[in-house]
Amino acid sequence: MALAALLSSTAAAAADPAPRAAATTRAQVPAGVTAGVAVFDRRTGTFTEQINAAGQFRSASVVKILIALDMLWNRDPATLPAADRTRIDAMLRSSDDAAASHYWANNGQGAVIDRMVARLRLADTARPPASHPGFWGYTALSARDTVTIYRYLLDSAPAAVRDYVMNNLRQSTRCATDGYDQHFGIAGSFNRPWAVKQGWSGFSSGGCTAPASARSAQNGAGAAAVDLSRPALHTTGVVGAGDRAIVAVLTLHPSGTPYGKAYTDLGRLTRSLNVPGATRPAGTWIGTWGSGVRVRTQATTGSAAVTTLPAGVEVLVSCQKRGQQVSVPPYVNDWWAHLPQYGGYMTNIYLSSPDNQVPGVPVC
């Protein structure tokens, strides 16, 4: 069968043992992906990675950090009305679009970006094009400016603002408000401690358990000097004890790229980076197939679902064990894989492996 051929042909390529130490090689950009990369070591004050660091990308939801900082400028977060704290919490933790649109409309739209560019002396950041003034996700942003934003937050912002924003980013939810799985890139590549603000635009399904919905108009597709049409997936944040490394990886993918494919490619790129202070979870990276694949609390179909995987995404498997027999004709399998980053199990049927028990993966 074509499916069987796919599984056997991709198994060797899909399995990718995860190293425990930080990578030392230059960023490895997957074929077809346009990337802007910057990794800054706060301990030494130097960049360990820079590729197209000044390149402008549409920000997607990464701009929500600037929207929050503008709202908090010269203001103690403790003085915010409860409604504003609720909105900002959701915007930073779960990438809530409605909250971003609320502040964008109320605080002058592109003027938010103009103010933050001047305050932080950003070099490559610009308000959305005049043809799309309400589209906050069309803000132009670069990897090096993203590092500057995090450096301001960590080193220059008032302590109350720093703690409020960073604590929200440390509590990033796996499922965003719109149903996209947002724990790709940094969140999928490194052990905690980390804090992230992610961005995505131009995809149709993120695969989380929460109900999915189309991206808002403010984060949709269009045309301007900055590429607004190709699907965008960005991972930004800090990694390691004491927030040692600032990581910004901005990517564009070929038109029509499925979310799971972009999620996987961004993960591979992020794992190739030299990120000082980062530690990586043990296990083997393996591709998956199928859609609507559930991760469950136990190795049974009757146990609670933790989440639903993005279709075709690569997952980290720490070990495998026998559980309930699952039948997906013509396949039958009673082996289940433990996915440490999800805290649950998936049936091995949907792993891209030619055997029921994945070779080289230990038994739990």
N, C-alpha and C positions, 0 to 999 in steps of 0.2 A: 504494500500500500504506500501511497505518496507520503502519508503521515509517518509511517514506520521508517521510510527512507530519510525523511527529514530528521527524525530523532537520532538515527544512527550516524548520519553525516554531520550533525551539529554537536554531538555529545563531546567530542574531544576539544572542539573550539570553545564550547560553553563553560567547561570546568576550568576554573581559574583559582588556584590556591591563593589565599589571601596572606600576604606577608605580615609579620607582627611589627616590624620596625618601619619607620617612615621611609617612603621611596626616595631615591637619590637621583633618579633619571629626570630628564627634561619632560615637561608635560607632553603626553601622547594624545594628540587630537585625532579622534576617529575619522575615517574617510567620510567626506561629504559634510562635515560639521565645520562651521565657522566659529571660532572661539576668541574670546578676550580673557586673559588669565593674569592674575596678580596674586602672589602670596607674600605676605610681609611678616618678618620675624620681629616682634616687638622687643625681644631681649637684646638683639644685636642692632636693631634699627636698620635692617637691610632687607631687600627683596630676595627671596630664594627662587621665585619664578616670575617671569614677565614675558608674556606672548601677546602681541597686539594689545597691550595694556591700555593704550589711549584710544583704541577703536570704539566708536559709538554704537551702542545697541539700544533698542527700545527697552525700557526698564521693566516692563510688565509690573509685577507687584513689588519689586524691590524698592520702587519709589515710595512705598508706604512708610519707610523709615524717615524720609524727608518730610512727608506729610505730618507724621507724628512730631518730629523735632520742631517744625514750624509752629505747630499747635502749642508746644511746650516751651517755646522761646520766652525767656524771662518770666517763667511761670513755674511754681512748685507743683509737681504732680499731685501732692496731697490736697491742694486747693481745688482740684478739678471737680466739677459736679459729678455725681454718680453716673449719670447718663454718658458723660464724656469718657470716664474711666472704662465703662463697659464697652463703648465703641472702640477705643484705642486698644484695649486688651484683645478684643476679637480681631482687630485689624493686624496686630503684630503677631499674635499666636496662631490664628487660623486664617490669616490673609483675607479677612472679610472685605468684600468689594463695596458693600453698601456703606460701611463706615468710611472708607476712603473717598467715595463719591460725596458723602455728606460734607467732609472737611474741604474737599476740593471745591465744591460749589460755594460753600459759605466763606471761604478764606481767599477768594480771588482767582481760583483756577491756576493759570500759569504764573501768576504773581507769587504763588507759594514757591515755585522753583526759582524764580528770579531772586527772591529773598535769600533762599538757602545757598544759592550759588555765590552770592556776595558774602554771606556770613562765613561760609566754610572755604571760600576761595577755590571753588571747584573749576577744573580746567575744561572738561568735556561735557558737562551736564547742561542741558538746555530744555526749556519748556516745549510742550508738544507743538507741532506745526500749526500755523494760523488756521489752516483748513479743519483742524480737529481740536479746538480749544478745550473741549470737555473730556478729552480722552487722556486721563492721567497716566495710563500705561504706555502712552506714546512719548513720554519724557525720555530724552536721550541721556545715556549714562555709559560710563566706561568702567573697566575693572580698576584702573588706578584711582578714579574718583570714588569708587565704592570703598577702597581701602582708606582714603582720606576721611570718608564719612565715619567709618568705624574707629579710626584713630581719634577723631574729635569726640565721639561718644565715650571712648575708654579713657582718654587722657586729658580732655579739656572741658567737657560738659560738666555742669554742676552735678555734684554727687547724687542728688535726689533724682535728677533726670537720667543720669547714667544708670543707676540701679533700677529705676522703673522700666526703662526701655529694654535693658539687657535681661532683666529677669523675665520679661515677657518673651523675649526671643529664646531664652533657655527653656521655656514652656511650650515651644512649638508643638502643635497637635499633628498627629500623623495625617488625619483627614482634615483638609481645609473646609471652610464653610461651604464651598461650592462642590464638594465631593471629590476633589483631587487629592491623591496621595502625594504629600509634599515632603516626605522624608527621603528625598533623593540626594545625590551629590554628597555634601558634607555629612548630613545626617545618616546616610547609608554607608559611608566609607570609614568613619572614625568612631571610636568609643567616646562616650561622654568623658569629660565635660566638653560641650559645644553649645553654641547658640546660633540660630540661623534665621535669615529672612530669605525666602525663596521667591522665584517668579516663573510664571508660565503663561503662554499665550498662543493661540492658534491650534489647540488640540480639542478633540471631541469627547474624550473620556479619561478620567484619571484613575478609575478603578477602586475608589475607596468605598467602605460600607455605607457612608453617609450618602444621601441621594445626590446624584450628580445633576448639574444644570449647566447650561451654556455660559461661557464667560460673558461678563457684562460688556455693554457697548464700549465702556471706557477702556477696555483691555482687548479690543477686537483687532481686525485686520484692516489694512488700508495701504496708502502709498505716500511716500515722502522721501527726503534725502536719506534719512535713517531707514533701514529695511523694516517695514511694518507688515510684511506679508509672510515671510517664512516662519514656521513655528519656532518659538523662543522658549528656552528652558535655562534658568539661572539658579545658581546656588551661591549664597554669600553668608559670611558669618565669621565666628571665631572658634578656635580649636585649642584644646590643651589646658593644663593647669595654669591659672593666672591669665587666661585668655591670651596665651603666648602668640599664636599665629592668627593673622587675619587672612581669610581666603575669599577671593572673588573669582568666580568662573561664570562667564556669560556666554551663551551658545545659541546659534541659529542652526536649524536642521532643514534638510530638503523638504519641499512642499509635499504634504501627504504622509509624512513620517508619523507612525503610530506613537502614542504617548509612551507605551512600554519600551519601544525601541529608543526613543530619545532619553528616557529615564536611565536605560542601560548604558547608552553611550556616554552620558554625562557622568554616570558612576565610574565608568572605566577611566575617563579623563581625570576625574578627581582623585582616584586611587593612585594615579601615576605621579601625582605631585609630590614635591619635596615640602612637607608641611612640618616645621619644627614643633616638637612637643606632642605630635599626634601619635596615638596608638590605634591599632586596627583590630577588629574582632577576628578571632580565629574561625576558620571554616573554609569552604570551597564555594566559589561562585559558579552557579549552574543556571543555564537558560530554562525558561518554562514555555509551554504552549497552551493554547486554549484561552477562553475568556470567562470571566465570572468565577475564577478559581478562589476558593475560600481558604483562609488560614484559620485554624481552629485551636481551641485551648487544649484539646487532647487528640489522640490519634484515632478519632471516630467521627463519623459524619453527624452524629447526634449531639456532639459537644458544641458549645457556643462558638460563634464566628467572631474572630478578632477583627478581621477586615477582609476585603476582596482585593486580590492583586491586580495591578494594571496588566492588561493582556500582553503576554509575551515578554514580561520583564525578567531580568536576571536576578536571582536571589542568592543569599548567603546561607549555606547549609552547614550546620555544625556537626550533626550526627543524624542517624536514622534508626528507626525501630519498627518492629511489627505491631500492627494494630488491626483495626477493622478492615476486612476485605472490601475493596471498592471495585465496581465494574463500570467501565466506560467502553462498551463494545467497539472493537474486539479485544480490549485490554482488561485484564483482571490483576489486581495487585493489593497485597496486604502490608506493604512497606510504606512508612510515613517519614517525611523529612522534618527535622526540627529547624526552624528559622529563628535564630536568636534575636535578630533585630525586630521581629514581630512578636516574640514571646509566644509562639505557637507552632502548629504542625500543618503540613499540607501533604496530601497523598502523593506518592512518588509517580503516579500515573502521569502527572502533568509536568514532571521534570524531563528535560531533554537528555535522556539517557537510554541506551539500548537495552538495559537490563532492569528488572524490577528492583533489585538492590543496587544502588549506585556504587560502582567500583571506587575504592579509595576513600570513601566516607565512612568513619567509624560508626559502630553500633552504640546507641545511647545506653 
